Amino acid sequence: MTTVIYVYLLDEGTDCWRPVNALHQSEDIYLIVEENKTDGDEIWQFSKGDLVRCELRKLSGGEHLVAVEKF
């Protein structure tokens, strides 16, 4: 079962986050399983296949799991 995590978008001018599907691996580690299909319009900080550590952060709309670093 996938979980939605948020990945930072690079080169946007303001802080922007993209919700992506990921699989929980252990504790705070997730595997990104969604591919960036924006044809280069968005540059994700992390990509499909990356293992990332996530933490809860307050974004617009509430608290969400956010990818903060590669594991």
Buried (B, 14 or more C-beta within 10 A) or exposed (E): EBEEBBBBBEEEEEEEBBEBBBBBEEEBBBBBEBEBEEEEEBEBBBBBEBBBBBEEEEEEEEEBBBBBEEB
